Amino acid sequence: PQRAERGMAAGTALLLLLTISSTLGCRWPTFYDTDGAVLADVYINISWTVSRPSSRSAIQQSITLPGKVADFGPCPLPDGEQEVRFEVLLTHNESSGGYSNLCKGLAPEDLGRASGALVVGERGECNFLNKTLAAQAANASAVIIGNSGGLMPHDAALLGMACPTESTGLCQNLTIPTVMLSMRDAAVLRNLSIASHGGPLRARIYARQHPPLDPASGVILAMGACTAMLAAWVSAKGERERVGGGSKPRPPPSAGAGDPGGGAAVVQELTVAHALGFVVVSSCMLVFLFYTIRDILIVVIVFYCVAAAAAMATVFSPAVEASSPTLRRLVVVPLIDEPASVGQIATALLSLALSAAWFVNRHRPWALALQDLMGICLCVNIVCTVRFTNLKACAALLCMALLYDVFWVFVSPLIFSSSVMIGVATGKGAPRNNTDDLTPPTDAIPMLLEVPKISDWAGGVSILGLGDVVVPGLLLSFALRADYAKRG
């Protein structure tokens, strides 16, 4: 009973941590188009009434403007869940003739109308958090920041708004959302006030919804499952030949059977100690990459290309050798002075060429297919090289891998400035300042299977980490080899 109580307490604490993490701010990811421009993730619907003196009636008109919500403050609700409209307060800067930048608070003439209103200000002079704090102090319901400045690529450009790393506590206490409008739409809003002849503008902010499920999710799931099954089937080649009475007997574990070619490669048998070491070493490496990934990412990508080339050569060389007796002829490789078959050399050269082609063209859309091929071969090679020998080690690694993923994805934002796992996977790493954090990285960690999304306005890809394929693949490999052993 005491163990059960402790387990329930631990589970409750974990749920509490995950709940608390949602109070740190909206933290929606920033999406970019193919040109690197920030995409809108909310809409602002502005409505006003136009009087028609000739018919003594009035008509209701409205316009919808796209915007970008800040990382701090609450998230706007989806359309249909947010029907509340706020009166729009267009602040005024007497010196510039535009909106106030809100850095010194609201002007006295605006304070009386700010309570419950949607306050519109302008970018500049101070950070976005200070502008939001000024509006919240005046009891505003929301803040709109109009973009400005000559550094923007065009007048429709949006900008992400992050919480300064030194002001996390202030960001957690915000109760109103902040939305960025483009320079063009901020001018449209000002013109609407003129067109309404001083009549009130009313607005509601709602989130731009993502589809609940993209077809790419099903494709990536099928790809991962098929890769795990393929890796398990290839890794059990020795046991399968022994059961089927093949001509090639399975060598003992010390000789290292299990590689795709059935040769004498070294096989590492995993124990419970290895499972614990995996979690510790992987956690230390993850934290190291979190703070250094932006500086060494290109080095990591180069090492990945070399490892993927070796994996492709290992996986495909048996099939190439089987296609012709000539390709099985052994020759001495000059540089390393070791014998290798003609098929192995040809496959190695082709694999290096494919890896180099991916490295040069990795930012092109078609390179995803090549990246997936490299990732699949790497998974197959790992499952053939590493194996479980008992169910205890298998269960230990699966449980520790689950805790590892949950901690570094969901719990780490409570300790670090953001999710460590996501920061490393996207290549962003640890946030460095208010603007650097929102700059789209030119590269990301390639140790992923990726499928482009089909129906999502934000574009992007569905991803599956290679570890999420390898670990189930190791379990399938163990089960398949155990099944063959029983048949034998």
SULHU-V834121 format. One record per backbone hydrogen bond with DSSP energy under -0.5 kcal/mol. NH is the residue of the N-H (numbers start at 0). CO is the residue of the C=O. E is the energy in kcal/mol with one decimal. If there is no record, write none. Layout:
# SULHU-V834121
{{NH:CO:E} {NH:CO:E}}
This chain:
# SULHU-V834121
{{4:0:-2.6} {5:1:-2.5} {6:2:-2.6} {7:3:-2.6} {8:4:-2.4} {9:5:-2.4} {10:6:-2.4} {11:7:-2.5} {12:8:-2.4} {13:9:-2.2} {14:10:-2.3} {15:11:-2.2} {16:12:-2.3} {17:13:-2.3} {18:14:-2.1} {19:15:-2.7} {20:16:-2.0} {21:17:-0.6} {21:18:-0.9} {22:19:-2.0} {23:20:-1.2} {24:21:-0.6} {25:70:-0.5} {25:72:-1.1} {26:70:-1.6} {30:28:-0.5} {32:36:-2.2} {35:32:-1.9} {38:30:-3.0} {40:66:-1.8} {41:66:-1.9} {42:205:-3.0} {43:64:-2.8} {44:42:-0.5} {44:203:-2.4} {45:43:-0.7} {45:62:-3.4} {46:201:-3.1} {47:60:-2.4} {49:58:-2.8} {50:48:-0.5} {51:56:-3.5} {52:50:-0.5} {54:51:-0.9} {55:51:-1.0} {56:51:-1.5} {58:49:-2.6} {60:47:-2.8} {62:45:-2.4} {64:43:-2.7} {66:41:-2.5} {67:179:-1.8} {69:177:-2.6} {70:160:-3.3} {72:170:-0.7} {78:206:-0.8} {80:77:-1.9} {81:77:-0.8} {82:80:-0.5} {85:202:-3.4} {87:200:-3.4} {88:117:-2.7} {89:87:-0.6} {90:88:-0.9} {90:119:-1.6} {92:97:-2.9} {93:91:-0.6} {96:92:-2.8} {104:101:-1.4} {109:106:-1.5} {110:106:-1.7} {111:107:-0.8} {112:109:-1.0} {113:109:-0.7} {113:110:-0.9} {114:110:-0.6} {115:138:-3.1} {116:113:-2.2} {117:86:-3.0} {118:116:-0.8} {118:141:-2.3} {119:88:-2.7} {120:118:-0.5} {120:143:-3.2} {121:99:-1.9} {122:145:-2.5} {123:125:-0.6} {125:123:-2.0} {130:126:-1.2} {131:127:-2.1} {132:128:-2.6} {133:129:-2.0} {134:130:-1.9} {135:131:-2.7} {136:132:-2.2} {137:133:-0.8} {138:135:-1.9} {139:134:-2.3} {140:116:-2.8} {141:116:-1.1} {142:176:-2.0} {143:118:-2.9} {144:178:-3.0} {145:120:-2.7} {145:143:-0.6} {146:180:-2.7} {151:148:-0.7} {156:153:-1.6} {161:433:-0.6} {166:163:-2.2} {167:164:-0.6} {170:166:-2.0} {171:167:-1.8} {172:168:-0.8} {172:169:-0.7} {173:170:-1.2} {176:140:-0.6} {178:142:-2.4} {179:67:-3.0} {180:144:-2.8} {183:154:-3.1} {185:181:-2.3} {186:182:-1.6} {187:183:-1.8} {188:184:-2.2} {189:185:-1.6} {190:186:-2.2} {191:187:-2.1} {192:188:-1.4} {193:189:-1.2} {194:190:-2.6} {195:191:-2.0} {196:193:-1.5} {197:192:-1.8} {198:195:-1.6} {201:46:-2.6} {202:85:-2.9} {203:44:-1.5} {205:42:-2.3} {206:76:-2.7} {207:40:-2.8} {208:206:-0.7} {216:213:-2.1} {217:213:-0.7} {218:214:-1.7} {219:215:-2.7} {220:216:-1.9} {221:217:-2.3} {222:218:-2.5} {223:219:-2.4} {224:220:-2.5} {225:221:-2.6} {226:222:-2.2} {227:223:-2.3} {228:224:-2.3} {229:225:-2.7} {230:226:-2.8} {231:227:-2.2} {232:228:-2.4} {233:229:-2.6} {234:230:-2.3} {235:231:-1.2} {236:233:-1.4} {239:235:-2.3} {240:236:-2.4} {241:237:-1.9} {242:238:-2.3} {243:239:-2.3} {244:240:-0.6} {244:241:-0.6} {245:240:-3.6} {248:246:-0.8} {250:248:-0.5} {254:251:-1.5} {255:251:-0.9} {258:262:-0.5} {261:258:-2.1} {264:255:-1.0} {264:262:-1.2} {267:384:-2.8} {268:266:-0.6} {269:267:-0.5} {269:386:-3.0} {274:270:-1.8} {275:271:-2.2} {276:272:-2.6} {277:273:-2.4} {278:274:-1.6} {279:275:-2.1} {280:276:-2.8} {281:277:-2.5} {282:278:-2.0} {283:279:-2.2} {284:280:-2.5} {285:281:-2.3} {286:282:-2.2} {287:283:-2.2} {288:284:-2.6} {289:285:-2.1} {290:286:-1.3} {291:287:-1.0} {292:288:-2.6} {294:291:-1.2} {295:291:-1.8} {296:292:-1.2} {299:295:-2.1} {300:296:-2.4} {301:297:-2.0} {302:298:-2.3} {303:299:-2.2} {304:300:-2.2} {305:301:-2.0} {306:302:-2.5} {307:303:-2.9} {308:304:-2.2} {309:305:-2.1} {310:306:-2.1} {311:307:-2.7} {312:308:-2.3} {313:309:-2.1} {314:310:-2.5} {315:311:-2.5} {316:312:-1.7} {317:313:-0.5} {319:315:-2.1} {320:316:-2.8} {321:317:-1.9} {322:318:-0.7} {322:319:-0.8} {323:320:-1.0} {326:323:-0.6} {327:324:-1.1} {328:325:-1.3} {330:339:-2.8} {332:330:-0.6} {332:337:-2.9} {336:332:-2.1} {337:332:-0.6} {339:330:-2.7} {341:328:-1.7} {342:326:-3.1} {344:340:-2.1} {345:341:-2.6} {346:342:-2.6} {347:343:-2.4} {348:344:-2.3} {349:345:-2.3} {350:346:-2.6} {351:347:-2.3} {352:348:-2.1} {353:349:-2.3} {354:350:-2.5} {355:351:-2.5} {356:352:-2.3} {357:353:-2.3} {358:354:-2.4} {359:355:-2.2} {360:356:-2.0} {361:358:-0.6} {363:360:-2.1} {366:363:-1.3} {367:364:-1.5} {368:365:-1.0} {369:365:-0.8} {370:366:-2.5} {371:367:-2.5} {372:368:-1.9} {373:369:-2.3} {374:370:-2.5} {375:371:-2.7} {376:372:-2.2} {377:373:-2.0} {378:374:-2.2} {379:375:-2.4} {380:376:-2.4} {381:377:-2.2} {382:378:-2.4} {383:379:-1.7} {384:380:-1.1} {385:381:-2.6} {386:267:-2.3} {388:269:-0.8} {393:389:-1.4} {394:390:-2.8} {395:391:-2.2} {396:392:-2.2} {397:393:-2.2} {398:394:-2.3} {399:395:-2.4} {400:396:-2.5} {401:397:-1.8} {402:398:-2.2} {403:399:-2.4} {404:400:-2.3} {405:401:-2.5} {406:402:-2.6} {407:403:-2.2} {408:404:-1.7} {409:405:-2.3} {410:405:-1.2} {410:406:-0.7} {411:406:-2.3} {413:410:-1.9} {414:410:-0.5} {414:411:-1.3} {415:411:-3.5} {420:407:-2.1} {422:418:-2.3} {423:419:-2.2} {424:420:-2.5} {425:421:-2.3} {426:422:-0.5} {426:423:-0.7} {427:422:-0.8} {428:422:-2.8} {429:289:-2.2} {436:432:-1.5} {437:434:-1.2} {438:435:-1.5} {444:423:-0.5} {444:424:-0.9} {447:445:-2.8} {448:463:-2.8} {450:461:-2.0} {452:459:-2.5} {458:455:-1.7} {461:450:-3.0} {463:448:-1.9} {465:446:-1.5} {467:464:-0.9} {468:465:-1.2} {469:465:-2.7} {470:466:-2.1} {472:468:-1.8} {473:469:-2.4} {474:470:-1.6} {475:471:-2.6} {476:472:-2.5} {477:473:-2.3} {478:474:-2.5} {479:475:-2.7} {480:476:-2.7} {481:477:-2.3} {482:478:-2.0} {483:479:-2.4} {484:480:-2.2} {485:481:-1.9} {486:482:-1.8} {487:483:-1.9}}
